[in-house]
Amino acid sequence: MIDNKTKPIADATKSMDWELSDARTLFISDIHLGSRFCQVGPLLDLLDRCLPQHIYIVGDLFDDRRLSRRFRWTADYTRLIARLFDFGVSGTSIHYTPGNHDTFLRSFAEDYRLVEIRDSFIHQCADGRRLAVLHGDQFDVVEKRMRWLSELGSTAYEILLATDRSLNWMLRLLGVRPVRLSRNLKVGVKKIVQRKSGFHDKVYQYAGQMNCEGVVCGHIHNPEMQSLDGVLYCNTGDWIEHCTAMVEWPDGKLQIIRADELSGQRRRRPIFHRLKRRLGESIRSGTATTVGEPKPAESSPNNR
């Protein structure tokens, strides 16, 4: 069994040697806009500190199941979409692979210049490694064969999140450390589903079929980097409870970062204002600048 050969990557979450502004690629997933528990603020704070060449949205940016039942849209949601738009205008290539909560976007697979939507991507790291990028629900037998059970689980998870908030509010009043019932239960249930559906075996097989050294996905809501029989398995986590993302540094190394560990990182000026300043300076100096012009092709571009 592959599970017996699973080895954690020891430095997957250690303190960063690079500045976040040096990040070459940013992988984020499971934001779930529409859920009242999504934490957009920490994600905006993260995006304020970097200007990557590539951004991969690895599914479930939107939570269509919640939005279709009760439409909920906040000012922070608008700021997040605007921030991603600014990245695209500034030359960052944005790749979006929909998940099981925004699966309706799979019918819109296309390159829209500012964002490319595909069911999966292949990303080539700076060190030459090829990573298959997809949400991961494709490997989830419950999601594929028992959709009703998946939706029931999503509803139960939100009830647990609400219970967690109420319980931890009371525990803080009593000076007791908070507990994470919803997080622990979700991770436990997902691990059972992984074992029953052969999730890791399917990840391994998919990487081999795509001639890749690793797979990047979301869906499980459990940030981790593991070596599966020599194949790298990366899960970016979520922005409901963990508030994590994965970064590729200029040397090709990968690292999971947590929003609550960014206090020592410098905040950058908003991207759009930097563009306006750059455009204004070019006009004053009499030189022409084209906003949104694609960057020159790299020696190892992304392949679909």
Contacts in CASP RR format, 6 or more apart in sequence:
PFRMAT RR
TARGET T0000
AUTHOR 0000-0000-0000
METHOD contacts of the structure
MODEL  1
MIDNKTKPIADATKSMDWELSDARTLFISDIHLGSRFCQVGPLLDLLDRC
LPQHIYIVGDLFDDRRLSRRFRWTADYTRLIARLFDFGVSGTSIHYTPGN
HDTFLRSFAEDYRLVEIRDSFIHQCADGRRLAVLHGDQFDVVEKRMRWLS
ELGSTAYEILLATDRSLNWMLRLLGVRPVRLSRNLKVGVKKIVQRKSGFH
DKVYQYAGQMNCEGVVCGHIHNPEMQSLDGVLYCNTGDWIEHCTAMVEWP
DGKLQIIRADELSGQRRRRPIFHRLKRRLGESIRSGTATTVGEPKPAESS
PNNR
1 201 0 8 1.000
2 200 0 8 1.000
2 201 0 8 1.000
2 204 0 8 1.000
2 228 0 8 1.000
2 229 0 8 1.000
3 195 0 8 1.000
3 200 0 8 1.000
5 227 0 8 1.000
5 228 0 8 1.000
5 229 0 8 1.000
5 230 0 8 1.000
6 200 0 8 1.000
6 226 0 8 1.000
6 227 0 8 1.000
6 228 0 8 1.000
6 233 0 8 1.000
7 226 0 8 1.000
7 227 0 8 1.000
8 224 0 8 1.000
8 225 0 8 1.000
8 226 0 8 1.000
8 227 0 8 1.000
9 225 0 8 1.000
9 226 0 8 1.000
9 227 0 8 1.000
9 232 0 8 1.000
11 255 0 8 1.000
12 224 0 8 1.000
12 225 0 8 1.000
12 254 0 8 1.000
12 255 0 8 1.000
12 256 0 8 1.000
13 223 0 8 1.000
13 255 0 8 1.000
13 256 0 8 1.000
13 257 0 8 1.000
13 258 0 8 1.000
14 255 0 8 1.000
15 261 0 8 1.000
16 255 0 8 1.000
16 257 0 8 1.000
16 265 0 8 1.000
17 249 0 8 1.000
18 249 0 8 1.000
18 250 0 8 1.000
19 265 0 8 1.000
19 266 0 8 1.000
20 46 0 8 1.000
20 49 0 8 1.000
20 50 0 8 1.000
20 247 0 8 1.000
20 257 0 8 1.000
20 262 0 8 1.000
20 265 0 8 1.000
20 266 0 8 1.000
21 49 0 8 1.000
21 50 0 8 1.000
21 51 0 8 1.000
21 265 0 8 1.000
21 266 0 8 1.000
21 268 0 8 1.000
22 249 0 8 1.000
22 250 0 8 1.000
23 50 0 8 1.000
23 52 0 8 1.000
23 247 0 8 1.000
23 248 0 8 1.000
23 249 0 8 1.000
24 52 0 8 1.000
24 53 0 8 1.000
24 54 0 8 1.000
24 126 0 8 1.000
24 248 0 8 1.000
24 249 0 8 1.000
24 250 0 8 1.000
24 252 0 8 1.000
25 52 0 8 1.000
25 53 0 8 1.000
25 54 0 8 1.000
25 55 0 8 1.000
25 56 0 8 1.000
25 123 0 8 1.000
25 125 0 8 1.000
25 247 0 8 1.000
25 248 0 8 1.000
26 50 0 8 1.000
26 52 0 8 1.000
26 54 0 8 1.000
26 55 0 8 1.000
26 56 0 8 1.000
26 245 0 8 1.000
26 246 0 8 1.000
26 247 0 8 1.000
26 248 0 8 1.000
27 55 0 8 1.000
27 56 0 8 1.000
27 58 0 8 1.000
27 133 0 8 1.000
27 216 0 8 1.000
27 234 0 8 1.000
27 236 0 8 1.000
27 245 0 8 1.000
27 246 0 8 1.000
27 247 0 8 1.000
27 248 0 8 1.000
28 43 0 8 1.000
28 55 0 8 1.000
28 56 0 8 1.000
28 57 0 8 1.000
28 58 0 8 1.000
28 236 0 8 1.000
28 239 0 8 1.000
28 245 0 8 1.000
28 246 0 8 1.000
29 57 0 8 1.000
29 58 0 8 1.000
29 59 0 8 1.000
29 60 0 8 1.000
29 135 0 8 1.000
29 217 0 8 1.000
29 218 0 8 1.000
29 219 0 8 1.000
29 236 0 8 1.000
29 237 0 8 1.000
29 238 0 8 1.000
30 58 0 8 1.000
30 59 0 8 1.000
30 60 0 8 1.000
30 218 0 8 1.000
30 219 0 8 1.000
30 221 0 8 1.000
30 236 0 8 1.000
30 237 0 8 1.000
30 238 0 8 1.000
30 239 0 8 1.000
30 240 0 8 1.000
31 38 0 8 1.000
31 40 0 8 1.000
31 43 0 8 1.000
31 60 0 8 1.000
31 61 0 8 1.000
31 62 0 8 1.000
31 80 0 8 1.000
31 238 0 8 1.000
31 239 0 8 1.000
32 38 0 8 1.000
32 60 0 8 1.000
32 61 0 8 1.000
32 62 0 8 1.000
32 63 0 8 1.000
32 66 0 8 1.000
32 101 0 8 1.000
32 238 0 8 1.000
32 239 0 8 1.000
32 240 0 8 1.000
33 40 0 8 1.000
33 61 0 8 1.000
33 62 0 8 1.000
33 63 0 8 1.000
33 67 0 8 1.000
33 73 0 8 1.000
33 77 0 8 1.000
33 80 0 8 1.000
34 62 0 8 1.000
34 63 0 8 1.000
34 66 0 8 1.000
34 67 0 8 1.000
34 72 0 8 1.000
34 73 0 8 1.000
34 77 0 8 1.000
35 63 0 8 1.000
35 66 0 8 1.000
35 72 0 8 1.000
35 158 0 8 1.000
35 240 0 8 1.000
36 66 0 8 1.000
36 72 0 8 1.000
37 158 0 8 1.000
37 161 0 8 1.000
37 240 0 8 1.000
37 241 0 8 1.000
38 63 0 8 1.000
38 239 0 8 1.000
38 240 0 8 1.000
39 239 0 8 1.000
39 240 0 8 1.000
39 243 0 8 1.000
39 259 0 8 1.000
40 74 0 8 1.000
40 76 0 8 1.000
40 77 0 8 1.000
40 79 0 8 1.000
40 80 0 8 1.000
40 239 0 8 1.000
41 76 0 8 1.000
42 239 0 8 1.000
42 243 0 8 1.000
42 259 0 8 1.000
42 260 0 8 1.000
43 80 0 8 1.000
43 239 0 8 1.000
43 243 0 8 1.000
43 259 0 8 1.000
44 76 0 8 1.000
44 79 0 8 1.000
44 80 0 8 1.000
44 83 0 8 1.000
45 259 0 8 1.000
45 262 0 8 1.000
45 267 0 8 1.000
46 245 0 8 1.000
46 257 0 8 1.000
46 259 0 8 1.000
46 262 0 8 1.000
47 80 0 8 1.000
47 83 0 8 1.000
47 84 0 8 1.000
47 87 0 8 1.000
48 267 0 8 1.000
48 268 0 8 1.000
48 270 0 8 1.000
49 262 0 8 1.000
49 265 0 8 1.000
49 266 0 8 1.000
49 267 0 8 1.000
49 268 0 8 1.000
50 247 0 8 1.000
50 268 0 8 1.000
51 87 0 8 1.000
51 90 0 8 1.000
51 92 0 8 1.000
51 268 0 8 1.000
51 271 0 8 1.000
52 87 0 8 1.000
52 92 0 8 1.000
52 247 0 8 1.000
53 92 0 8 1.000
53 93 0 8 1.000
53 295 0 8 1.000
53 298 0 8 1.000
54 92 0 8 1.000
54 93 0 8 1.000
54 94 0 8 1.000
54 95 0 8 1.000
54 123 0 8 1.000
54 248 0 8 1.000
54 302 0 8 1.000
55 84 0 8 1.000
55 87 0 8 1.000
55 92 0 8 1.000
55 93 0 8 1.000
55 94 0 8 1.000
55 95 0 8 1.000
56 95 0 8 1.000
56 96 0 8 1.000
56 97 0 8 1.000
56 121 0 8 1.000
56 123 0 8 1.000
56 133 0 8 1.000
56 216 0 8 1.000
57 84 0 8 1.000
57 94 0 8 1.000
57 95 0 8 1.000
57 96 0 8 1.000
57 97 0 8 1.000
58 97 0 8 1.000
58 133 0 8 1.000
58 134 0 8 1.000
58 135 0 8 1.000
58 216 0 8 1.000
58 217 0 8 1.000
58 218 0 8 1.000
58 236 0 8 1.000
59 96 0 8 1.000
59 97 0 8 1.000
59 98 0 8 1.000
59 99 0 8 1.000
59 101 0 8 1.000
59 102 0 8 1.000
59 135 0 8 1.000
59 218 0 8 1.000
59 219 0 8 1.000
60 98 0 8 1.000
60 99 0 8 1.000
60 100 0 8 1.000
60 101 0 8 1.000
60 102 0 8 1.000
60 135 0 8 1.000
60 218 0 8 1.000
60 219 0 8 1.000
61 96 0 8 1.000
61 102 0 8 1.000
62 101 0 8 1.000
62 102 0 8 1.000
62 105 0 8 1.000
63 101 0 8 1.000
63 102 0 8 1.000
64 101 0 8 1.000
64 102 0 8 1.000
64 103 0 8 1.000
64 104 0 8 1.000
65 101 0 8 1.000
65 151 0 8 1.000
65 154 0 8 1.000
66 72 0 8 1.000
83 271 0 8 1.000
84 94 0 8 1.000
84 115 0 8 1.000
85 114 0 8 1.000
86 270 0 8 1.000
86 271 0 8 1.000
86 272 0 8 1.000
86 275 0 8 1.000
87 94 0 8 1.000
87 271 0 8 1.000
88 94 0 8 1.000
88 114 0 8 1.000
88 115 0 8 1.000
88 292 0 8 1.000
89 114 0 8 1.000
89 271 0 8 1.000
89 272 0 8 1.000
89 275 0 8 1.000
89 291 0 8 1.000
89 292 0 8 1.000
90 271 0 8 1.000
90 274 0 8 1.000
90 275 0 8 1.000
90 292 0 8 1.000
91 292 0 8 1.000
91 293 0 8 1.000
91 294 0 8 1.000
91 295 0 8 1.000
93 116 0 8 1.000
93 295 0 8 1.000
93 302 0 8 1.000
94 114 0 8 1.000
94 115 0 8 1.000
94 116 0 8 1.000
95 115 0 8 1.000
95 116 0 8 1.000
95 118 0 8 1.000
95 121 0 8 1.000
95 123 0 8 1.000
95 133 0 8 1.000
95 302 0 8 1.000
96 105 0 8 1.000
96 115 0 8 1.000
96 116 0 8 1.000
96 117 0 8 1.000
96 118 0 8 1.000
97 117 0 8 1.000
97 118 0 8 1.000
97 119 0 8 1.000
97 120 0 8 1.000
97 121 0 8 1.000
97 133 0 8 1.000
97 134 0 8 1.000
97 135 0 8 1.000
98 104 0 8 1.000
98 105 0 8 1.000
98 106 0 8 1.000
98 117 0 8 1.000
98 119 0 8 1.000
98 135 0 8 1.000
99 106 0 8 1.000
99 135 0 8 1.000
99 136 0 8 1.000
99 137 0 8 1.000
99 219 0 8 1.000
100 135 0 8 1.000
100 137 0 8 1.000
100 140 0 8 1.000
100 143 0 8 1.000
100 150 0 8 1.000
100 219 0 8 1.000
101 154 0 8 1.000
103 137 0 8 1.000
105 117 0 8 1.000
106 117 0 8 1.000
106 119 0 8 1.000
108 117 0 8 1.000
109 117 0 8 1.000
109 118 0 8 1.000
109 119 0 8 1.000
110 116 0 8 1.000
110 117 0 8 1.000
111 117 0 8 1.000
118 304 0 8 1.000
119 134 0 8 1.000
120 132 0 8 1.000
120 133 0 8 1.000
120 134 0 8 1.000
121 132 0 8 1.000
121 133 0 8 1.000
121 134 0 8 1.000
121 302 0 8 1.000
121 304 0 8 1.000
122 130 0 8 1.000
122 131 0 8 1.000
122 132 0 8 1.000
122 133 0 8 1.000
122 210 0 8 1.000
122 212 0 8 1.000
122 302 0 8 1.000
122 303 0 8 1.000
122 304 0 8 1.000
123 130 0 8 1.000
123 131 0 8 1.000
123 133 0 8 1.000
123 216 0 8 1.000
123 302 0 8 1.000
124 130 0 8 1.000
124 131 0 8 1.000
124 300 0 8 1.000
124 301 0 8 1.000
124 302 0 8 1.000
124 303 0 8 1.000
125 131 0 8 1.000
125 248 0 8 1.000
125 252 0 8 1.000
125 254 0 8 1.000
126 248 0 8 1.000
126 249 0 8 1.000
126 250 0 8 1.000
126 251 0 8 1.000
126 252 0 8 1.000
126 300 0 8 1.000
127 251 0 8 1.000
127 252 0 8 1.000
127 253 0 8 1.000
128 252 0 8 1.000
128 300 0 8 1.000
129 213 0 8 1.000
129 214 0 8 1.000
129 232 0 8 1.000
129 252 0 8 1.000
130 210 0 8 1.000
130 211 0 8 1.000
130 212 0 8 1.000
130 213 0 8 1.000
130 214 0 8 1.000
130 303 0 8 1.000
131 212 0 8 1.000
131 213 0 8 1.000
131 214 0 8 1.000
131 215 0 8 1.000
131 216 0 8 1.000
131 232 0 8 1.000
131 234 0 8 1.000
132 206 0 8 1.000
132 207 0 8 1.000
132 210 0 8 1.000
132 212 0 8 1.000
132 214 0 8 1.000
132 215 0 8 1.000
132 216 0 8 1.000
133 215 0 8 1.000
133 216 0 8 1.000
133 217 0 8 1.000
134 215 0 8 1.000
134 216 0 8 1.000
134 217 0 8 1.000
135 217 0 8 1.000
135 218 0 8 1.000
135 219 0 8 1.000
136 217 0 8 1.000
136 218 0 8 1.000
136 219 0 8 1.000
136 220 0 8 1.000
137 143 0 8 1.000
137 144 0 8 1.000
137 219 0 8 1.000
138 144 0 8 1.000
139 197 0 8 1.000
139 198 0 8 1.000
139 199 0 8 1.000
139 202 0 8 1.000
139 203 0 8 1.000
139 206 0 8 1.000
139 217 0 8 1.000
140 150 0 8 1.000
140 193 0 8 1.000
140 197 0 8 1.000
140 199 0 8 1.000
140 219 0 8 1.000
141 193 0 8 1.000
141 196 0 8 1.000
141 197 0 8 1.000
141 198 0 8 1.000
142 149 0 8 1.000
142 150 0 8 1.000
142 193 0 8 1.000
142 197 0 8 1.000
143 150 0 8 1.000
157 182 0 8 1.000
157 186 0 8 1.000
160 181 0 8 1.000
160 182 0 8 1.000
160 185 0 8 1.000
160 186 0 8 1.000
161 182 0 8 1.000
161 240 0 8 1.000
161 241 0 8 1.000
163 181 0 8 1.000
163 182 0 8 1.000
164 179 0 8 1.000
164 180 0 8 1.000
164 181 0 8 1.000
164 182 0 8 1.000
164 183 0 8 1.000
167 179 0 8 1.000
167 181 0 8 1.000
168 178 0 8 1.000
168 179 0 8 1.000
171 177 0 8 1.000
171 178 0 8 1.000
171 179 0 8 1.000
172 178 0 8 1.000
180 241 0 8 1.000
182 241 0 8 1.000
183 241 0 8 1.000
183 242 0 8 1.000
186 221 0 8 1.000
187 220 0 8 1.000
187 221 0 8 1.000
187 222 0 8 1.000
190 220 0 8 1.000
190 221 0 8 1.000
190 222 0 8 1.000
193 199 0 8 1.000
194 200 0 8 1.000
194 220 0 8 1.000
200 228 0 8 1.000
200 233 0 8 1.000
203 215 0 8 1.000
203 217 0 8 1.000
203 228 0 8 1.000
203 231 0 8 1.000
203 233 0 8 1.000
204 228 0 8 1.000
204 229 0 8 1.000
204 231 0 8 1.000
206 215 0 8 1.000
207 213 0 8 1.000
207 214 0 8 1.000
207 215 0 8 1.000
207 231 0 8 1.000
208 231 0 8 1.000
212 231 0 8 1.000
213 231 0 8 1.000
213 232 0 8 1.000
214 231 0 8 1.000
214 232 0 8 1.000
214 233 0 8 1.000
214 234 0 8 1.000
215 231 0 8 1.000
215 232 0 8 1.000
215 233 0 8 1.000
215 234 0 8 1.000
216 234 0 8 1.000
216 235 0 8 1.000
216 236 0 8 1.000
216 246 0 8 1.000
217 233 0 8 1.000
217 234 0 8 1.000
217 235 0 8 1.000
217 236 0 8 1.000
218 235 0 8 1.000
218 236 0 8 1.000
218 237 0 8 1.000
218 238 0 8 1.000
219 235 0 8 1.000
220 235 0 8 1.000
220 237 0 8 1.000
221 237 0 8 1.000
221 238 0 8 1.000
221 240 0 8 1.000
221 241 0 8 1.000
221 242 0 8 1.000
222 235 0 8 1.000
222 237 0 8 1.000
222 242 0 8 1.000
223 235 0 8 1.000
223 236 0 8 1.000
223 237 0 8 1.000
223 238 0 8 1.000
223 242 0 8 1.000
223 244 0 8 1.000
223 246 0 8 1.000
223 256 0 8 1.000
223 258 0 8 1.000
224 233 0 8 1.000
224 234 0 8 1.000
224 235 0 8 1.000
224 256 0 8 1.000
225 232 0 8 1.000
225 233 0 8 1.000
225 234 0 8 1.000
225 235 0 8 1.000
225 246 0 8 1.000
225 254 0 8 1.000
225 256 0 8 1.000
226 232 0 8 1.000
226 233 0 8 1.000
227 233 0 8 1.000
232 254 0 8 1.000
234 246 0 8 1.000
234 254 0 8 1.000
234 256 0 8 1.000
236 244 0 8 1.000
236 245 0 8 1.000
236 246 0 8 1.000
236 256 0 8 1.000
237 244 0 8 1.000
237 245 0 8 1.000
237 256 0 8 1.000
238 244 0 8 1.000
242 258 0 8 1.000
243 258 0 8 1.000
243 259 0 8 1.000
243 260 0 8 1.000
244 256 0 8 1.000
244 257 0 8 1.000
244 258 0 8 1.000
244 259 0 8 1.000
245 256 0 8 1.000
245 257 0 8 1.000
245 259 0 8 1.000
246 254 0 8 1.000
246 255 0 8 1.000
246 256 0 8 1.000
246 257 0 8 1.000
247 254 0 8 1.000
247 255 0 8 1.000
247 256 0 8 1.000
247 257 0 8 1.000
248 254 0 8 1.000
249 255 0 8 1.000
268 274 0 8 1.000
275 291 0 8 1.000
278 289 0 8 1.000
279 289 0 8 1.000
279 291 0 8 1.000
282 288 0 8 1.000
282 289 0 8 1.000
283 289 0 8 1.000
END
